[in-house]
Amino acid sequence: MIARSVIEVICYVLYDVDRNRIYRNRVRGGNNNTEKAAQERIADLHAMSVLSTYQDNLSQEMNTDRIVMGGILNNPSLTFNDRVRSVDFVLVWEAGKDDATTEEAYEHRRIFEQNLENEGLQLEKEAPEELYGLHFIKIHAPLAVLRDYSEVLKLRMPMKECSKIRKGARTNAILNAAMYMSKFSALKDVHEKTNSLIDKIDECWDNVMSKIRVDPALFPERKHRLTAIYSKDKEYLFDTSAECFWTPSIRSRIVQFILDRKKFSESANDDFAFGITRLISNNTYSAAYPLHDGDLKTPGSMRHLLYTEWASVSKCLKYQPLDYVKDYFGVKIGLYFAWLGFYTHMLIPASLVGLICVIYSAATVYSNKPSEDICNYNSTIKMCPQCDYYCDFWDLKTTCLQSRITYLFDNPTTVFFAIFMSFWAACFLELWKRYSAEMTHRWDLTGFDVYEEHPRPQYLARLAHVKRTQLNVVTGEREPMVPFWRMRLPAALMSFSVVALLILLALATVLGVVLYRMSLLGANFLRQQDNVLITYSPIMFTTATAASINLVFICIFNYIYQFLAEWLTEKELLRTQTEFDDSLTLKIYLLQFVNYYASIFYIAFFKGKFVGRPGDYVRFFGHRQEECSPGGCLLELSIQLAIIMIGKQFINTVVEMMMPYVLKWWNILRTIGRKKRIKSPLQWVKDFKLVDFGNMGLFPEYLEMVLQYGFVTIFVAAFPLAPLFALINNVLEMRLDAKKFLTCYRRPVPQRVSDIGVWYRILDSIGKLSIITNGFIIAFTSEFIPRLVYQFTNGSMDQYVNHTLTDFRISVLGNLTKSTYNETMCSYPGYWHYKDGDDYEHTNWYWHVMGARLAFVVVFENVVALVMIIVRWAIPDMSGELRDRIRREAYVINSFIMEETRARSQARRSPPGEDGDESNWNHLASLSGSDFDLAAHGDHQDIRDLSKHVVTQPPEGSPGPEHV
């Protein structure tokens, strides 16, 4: 292997030496035949050096092109009738709709389609008789349109291969050999095979991992290609001759950009008379969509390949072919599945640790002294009634099962798991940033700026009457300036007021559920049940039913919140689609946060904390407040978490899988009626029957996962099994989402984003909030601190249960029901002592425990915060290797652009052999970064002007610069 590496380096050095020699011959006017022969020799040397390492990179790189072209050949309906021009977009209108057949609708369609053709798009109309009045307009974007709008949208396109474009480059042979060795050298794999056991273990591990890795035969690994912002003036840098240089995703994106901005009315007064969205809302058109590249059941298309090898539930344990998902659906959906896959993988260690904690708790439940004392409690003094009028005195022994279940979630492992999950949350976010940087570079998103996005058409329409403009410092274009006092401030105040009102509505719902719990605890029918669990543990029954009711209200409010949030965000005049999505996300998540977590926060931090004592209860609307069981409220918190989290996931899964099919059925029913059916092999007809993806297509998916992340982190101390349930859900969710996107939805128009957007900031906020909540749950909701203080003081847990109970005189109680209990005292959980008459006060032990609780919160918060700081310091956002790679690629790209520009410039202005402007090019090495970028991207009118931007050595005797 060492000899092979040496041969590779020699070949690469020979290749570079010959290449530089050819460059000198070309500049000096060498013989053309000699140059041609030498170039052929260079190609041979290059093939020797590269093919010795690569394994058919060409076929791997062209795999997507092969599939795309195969899909077109297998499905002629993906092209125009000439079988040459591809169908890049489809518009549909229905003759059966009254709104679509008015004179105004016909006029709007005529003007709109005429404007599309004036822009250069090519249209072809179809109206098959068997489709009940459906009219289809197929759109094709020719090469001229693609070139123009690729430059307008500043698309990053792949550059030519180095073997094709670096024939005239002047590089250092030793540097090339070093770079070649650092990336491809077999020296990395050289090792002494002295331990056969390790080799066998590695081989077994590779065999196991090969079962879950992506099949390279179906999804060949992509070779990273250098990209640059497309420019027609620099088209010689790009491989435009490739069949799929402008992929279907890019084509549909360009057509969508045009459709969103073309007018459909000749009236100068209607500022909003533009865009396909407005025409669809007016029923002038019924749908607008790009086409899937084939049928689900017919091999030869990327859709079929993804459906069988990615969306299948049987493949749920395999890695995802993210590069191919990104190519088919676009960067935004690709990043969602990349994040979901990463999050799911990170749940594995959390699930294992949580499961181990629960198994340990279950194994030691019968050795827990407090719960066993409750089960063996034999005192003649019973517990005080839990409600007025109908509640009787009760025996503490009846809560034996409840105390043992509580121990599963309230034991010493709870503290360890809470600290571990805080550490896990910090690692998750830092490792995601690192992984996201890799994906961003891999998908050519590095350096993407939201201000490079074009303004939303709706934004420009609402500001059409605004005369004042401002300069966009990124794009260099003037844009309308939003009046602050007249438009932006009123919209912001209205948005804030409505969101605050909706939050109060959610809190009112929680208050109603709390009143239901209070009233149900005092209801007489609970005492008349034959079920012992209901009769003697009404708190558990009440908690379960209240959580179910709360879940129903949560699901109802979800739809109300989403509709109002979209309406409010539209009023805020946000410039780009990214800003719009981020603002909408914050609103809906804030409302959903209150909707989902308000009842859980109530149980965790308020229930049972301000109930008072027998004879002096704190009442709320005339009802006694709810009390926690003798073991605390942690079990009720766990029940609430389990019902809402698992129930929400189950309901969301059912709704997500059923709703697209229902909408698909309703779309067909609304179009052609109940007794008619559409059967057509044409792809543009099949896709019409699918559901529109829309701008909010990914929002419910992200929202579901981020809410789940809140359950996994914010309240994990009360429910250690939350990561396990989340893992099981996500493994299925990933494939079900993929299947849903491929089978039920029309193909979405790809969107360019740099990351997961505002969701990362929400996840970061949740991680910080989880430190606070878990610390307070352990300190104030669980019994961990009282037990710890008692054991530290007494050395054992003997008589701990009796220590936590206080005996009250029955005479202080009021509103008692008839009872056979004849004692004068009853027990009540808490640290109280008799003061005078009917007055009781907290004991000193209560204040000791309270001080210990507060001290634990302070220590816990600081320790965990310190651990998170160390984690963030230890894990950089970007690996050093990736940072060097990005710098190297930027240098190579700029160098290549300059070399090609130089060669073309010299060929235009100097005959062979002349080297008059050579001195100007010697200044390139001293150019500043901004001037170098300007030169690299051709912003100088002439390359000779570069010398004007370079500070050279002044002639002798001349005065120095004034600023020195």
SULQUI-V105853 format. One record per residue. N is the residue number from 1. SS is DSSP state (h for helix, s for strand, l for the rest). PSI is psi as a letter, one per 30 degrees, with the letter a starting at -180 (999 if undefined). BURIAL is I if it has 16 or more other ideal C-beta (glycine too) atoms within 10 Angstrom, else O. Layout:
n = {N N}
ss = {SS SS}
psi = {PSI PSI}
burial = {BURIAL BURIAL}
//
This chain:
n = {1 2 3 4 5 6 7 8 9 10 11 12 13 14 15 16 17 18 19 20 21 22 23 24 25 26 27 28 29 30 31 32 33 34 35 36 37 38 39 40 41 42 43 44 45 46 47 48 49 50 51 52 53 54 55 56 57 58 59 60 61 62 63 64 65 66 67 68 69 70 71 72 73 74 75 76 77 78 79 80 81 82 83 84 85 86 87 88 89 90 91 92 93 94 95 96 97 98 99 100 101 102 103 104 105 106 107 108 109 110 111 112 113 114 115 116 117 118 119 120 121 122 123 124 125 126 127 128 129 130 131 132 133 134 135 136 137 138 139 140 141 142 143 144 145 146 147 148 149 150 151 152 153 154 155 156 157 158 159 160 161 162 163 164 165 166 167 168 169 170 171 172 173 174 175 176 177 178 179 180 181 182 183 184 185 186 187 188 189 190 191 192 193 194 195 196 197 198 199 200 201 202 203 204 205 206 207 208 209 210 211 212 213 214 215 216 217 218 219 220 221 222 223 224 225 226 227 228 229 230 231 232 233 234 235 236 237 238 239 240 241 242 243 244 245 246 247 248 249 250 251 252 253 254 255 256 257 258 259 260 261 262 263 264 265 266 267 268 269 270 271 272 273 274 275 276 277 278 279 280 281 282 283 284 285 286 287 288 289 290 291 292 293 294 295 296 297 298 299 300 301 302 303 304 305 306 307 308 309 310 311 312 313 314 315 316 317 318 319 320 321 322 323 324 325 326 327 328 329 330 331 332 333 334 335 336 337 338 339 340 341 342 343 344 345 346 347 348 349 350 351 352 353 354 355 356 357 358 359 360 361 362 363 364 365 366 367 368 369 370 371 372 373 374 375 376 377 378 379 380 381 382 383 384 385 386 387 388 389 390 391 392 393 394 395 396 397 398 399 400 401 402 403 404 405 406 407 408 409 410 411 412 413 414 415 416 417 418 419 420 421 422 423 424 425 426 427 428 429 430 431 432 433 434 435 436 437 438 439 440 441 442 443 444 445 446 447 448 449 450 451 452 453 454 455 456 457 458 459 460 461 462 463 464 465 466 467 468 469 470 471 472 473 474 475 476 477 478 479 480 481 482 483 484 485 486 487 488 489 490 491 492 493 494 495 496 497 498 499 500 501 502 503 504 505 506 507 508 509 510 511 512 513 514 515 516 517 518 519 520 521 522 523 524 525 526 527 528 529 530 531 532 533 534 535 536 537 538 539 540 541 542 543 544 545 546 547 548 549 550 551 552 553 554 555 556 557 558 559 560 561 562 563 564 565 566 567 568 569 570 571 572 573 574 575 576 577 578 579 580 581 582 583 584 585 586 587 588 589 590 591 592 593 594 595 596 597 598 599 600 601 602 603 604 605 606 607 608 609 610 611 612 613 614 615 616 617 618 619 620 621 622 623 624 625 626 627 628 629 630 631 632 633 634 635 636 637 638 639 640 641 642 643 644 645 646 647 648 649 650 651 652 653 654 655 656 657 658 659 660 661 662 663 664 665 666 667 668 669 670 671 672 673 674 675 676 677 678 679 680 681 682 683 684 685 686 687 688 689 690 691 692 693 694 695 696 697 698 699 700 701 702 703 704 705 706 707 708 709 710 711 712 713 714 715 716 717 718 719 720 721 722 723 724 725 726 727 728 729 730 731 732 733 734 735 736 737 738 739 740 741 742 743 744 745 746 747 748 749 750 751 752 753 754 755 756 757 758 759 760 761 762 763 764 765 766 767 768 769 770 771 772 773 774 775 776 777 778 779 780 781 782 783 784 785 786 787 788 789 790 791 792 793 794 795 796 797 798 799 800 801 802 803 804 805 806 807 808 809 810 811 812 813 814 815 816 817 818 819 820 821 822 823 824 825 826 827 828 829 830 831 832 833 834 835 836 837 838 839 840 841 842 843 844 845 846 847 848 849 850 851 852 853 854 855 856 857 858 859 860 861 862 863 864 865 866 867 868 869 870 871 872 873 874 875 876 877 878 879 880 881 882 883 884 885 886 887 888 889 890 891 892 893 894 895 896 897 898 899 900 901 902 903 904 905 906 907 908 909 910 911 912 913 914 915 916 917 918 919 920 921 922 923 924 925 926 927 928 929 930 931 932 933 934 935 936 937 938 939 940 941 942 943 944 945 946 947 948 949 950 951 952 953 954 955 956 957 958 959 960 961 962 963 964}
ss = {l h h h h h h h h h h h h h h h h h h h h h h h h h h l l l l h h h h h h h h h h h h h h h h h h h h l l l l l h h h h h l h h h h h h h h h h h h l h h h s l l l l l l s l l s s s s s s l l l l l l l l h h h h h h h h h h h h h h h h l l l s s s s s l l h h h l l s s s s s s s l l h h h h h h h h h h l l l s s s s l l h h h h l l l l l l l h h h h h h h h h h h h l h h h h l l l l l l h h h h h h h h h h h h h h h l l l l l l l l l l l l l l l l s s s l l h h h h h h s l l l l l l l l l h h h h h h h h h h h h l l l s l l l l l l l l l l s l h h h h h h l l l l l s s s s l l l l l l l l l l l h h h h h h h h l l l h h h l l l l l l h h h h h h h h l h h h h h h h h h h h h h h h h h h h h h h h h h h h h h h h h h l h h h l h h h h h h h l l l l l l l s l l l l l l l l l l s l h h h h h h h h h h h h h h l l h h h h h h h h h h h h h h h h h h h h h h h h h h h h h h h l l l l l l l h h h l l l l h h h h h h l l l l l l s s s l l l l l l s s s l l l h h h h h h h h h h h h h h h h h h h h h h h h h h h h h h h h h h h h h h l l h h h h h l l l h h h h h l h h h h h h h h h h h h h h h h h h h h h h h h h h h h h h h h h l l l l l l h h h h h h h h h h h h h h h h h h h h h h h h h h h h h l l l l l l s s l l s s l s s l l s s l l l l s l l s l h h h h h h h h h h h h h h h h h h h h h h h h h h h h h h h h h h h h h h h l l l l l l l l l l h h h h h h l l s l l l l l l l h h h h h h h h h h h h h h h l l h h h l l l h h h h h h h h h h h h h h h h h h h h h h l s l s l l l l l l l l l l h h h h h h h h h h h h h h h h h h h h h h h h l l h h h h h h h h h h h l l l l l h h h h l s s s s s h h h l l l l l l l l l l l l s s s s s l l s s s s s l l s s s s l h h h h h h h h h h h h h h h h h h h h h h h h h h h h h h h l l l l l h h h h h h h h h h h h h h h h h h h h h h h h h h h h h h l l l l l l l l h h h h h h h h h l l h h h h h h h h l l l l l l h h h h h h h l l l l l l l l l l l l l l l}
psi = {e e e e e e e e e e e e e e e e e e e e e e e e e e e g h l k e e e e e e e e e e e e e e e e e e e f f e l i h e e e e e g e e e e e e e e e e e f j f f f l l f f g e k l j f l k k k l k f f k e f f g l e e e e e e e e e e e e e e e f f f k k k k k k i k e g g h g k k k j k k k j l e e e e e e f e e e f h k j l k l l k e f f f h f g k j l k e e e e e e e e e f e f k f f e f k l k i f j f e e e e e e e e e e e e f f f f l k j f e e i k k k k k k k l l k k k e f h f f f l i f f k e h e j l e e e e e e e e e e e e f f k l g k g k f f j f g i l k f e e e e f g g e l f l k k l k l g a l e f j l f l e e e e e e e f e f k f f g f f l l k i e e e e e e e f l e e e e e e e e e e e e e e e f f e e e e e e e e e e e e e e e f g e f g j e e e e e e f g k g k f k l k l k f l l d f k l k l k f f f g e e e e e e e f f f i l f f e e e e e e e e e e e e e e e e e e e e e e e e e e e e e g h g k g k k f f f k k l k e e e e e f g f f k f k l l k j f e f g l k l k k k k e e f e e e e e e e e e e e e e e e e e e e e e e e e e e e e e e e e e e f g k f f f f g l f k e e e e f i f e e e e e e e e e e e e e e e e e e f e e e e e e e e e e e e f f f h k e l e e e e e e e e e e e e e e e e e e e e f e e e e e e e f e k g f h f b l k f h k j l j h f k k l k l l l f g l g e e e e e e e e e e e e e e e e e e e e e e e e e e e e e e e e e e e e f e f l e g l k j j k f k e f e e f e f l k k e l f g e f e e e e e e e e e e e e e f e e g f f f i f f e e e e e e e e e e e e e e e e e e e e e e f k l k l k k k j l f a g b f e e e e e e e e e e e e e e e e e e e e e f e l g e e e e e e e e e e f f l g k g e e e f f k k k k k f f f l l h k l k l g k g l f l l k k k l j l l k d k b g k l l k l e e e e e e e e e e e e e e e e e e e e e e e e e e e e e e f j l f k l e e e e e e e e e e e e e e e e e e e e e e e e e e e e e f k l k f k h e g e e e f f f e f g k l e e e e e e e e g g f k e k f f f e f f g k j l k l l k f k l l k f f 999}
burial = {O O O O I O O I I O I I I I I I O I I I O I I O O I I O O I O O O O I O O I O O O I O O I I O I I I O O O O O O I O O I I I I I O O I I O I I I O I I O I I I I O O O O I I I I I I I I I I O O I O O I O O O O I O O I I O I I I O I I O O I O I O O O O I O O O O I O O I I I I I I I I O O O I I I O I I I O I I I I I I I I O O O O I I I I I O I O I O O I I O O I I O O I I I O O O O O O O O O O O O O O O O O O O O O O O O O O O I O O O O I I O I O O O I I I O I I O O I O O I I O I O O O I I I I I I I I I I I I I O I I I O I I I I O O O O O O O I I I I O I I I O O I I I I I I I I I I I I I I O O O I I I I I I I I O I I I O O O I O O I O I I I I I I I I I I I I I I I I I I I I I I I I I O I I O O I I O I I O O I I O O I O O O I O O I O I I I I I I O I O O O I I I I I I I I O I I I I I O I I I I I O I I I I I I I I I I O I I I O I I I I I I O I I I I I I I O I I O I I I O I I I I I I I I O I O O O O I I I I I I I I I I I O O O O O O O O O O O O O O O I I O I O O O O I O O O I O O O I O O I I O O I I O O I O O I I O O I I O O I I O I I I O O O I I O O O O O O I I I I I I I I I I O O I I O I I I O I I O O I I O O I I O I I I O I I I O I I I I I I I I I I I I I I I I I I I I I I I I I I I I I I I I I O O I I O O I O I I I O I O O O O O I I I I I I I I I I I I I I I I I I I I I I I I I I I O O I O O O I O O O I O O O I O O I I O O I I O O O O O I O O O I I I I I I I I I I O I O O O I I I I I I I I I I I I I I I I I I I I I I I I I I I I I I I O I I O O I I I I I I I I I I I I I I I I I I I I I I I I I I I O O I I O O I I O O I I O I I I I I I I I I I I I I I I O I I O O O O O O I O O I I O I I I I I I O I O I I O O O O O O O O O O O O I I I I I I I O O O O O O O I O O O O I O O O I O O I I O O I I O O I I O O I O O I I O O I O O O O O O I O O O I O O O I O O O O O I I I I I I I I I I I I O I I O O O O O O O O O O I O O I I O I I O O I O O O I I O I I I I O O I O O I O O I O O I O O O O O O O O O O O O O O O}
//
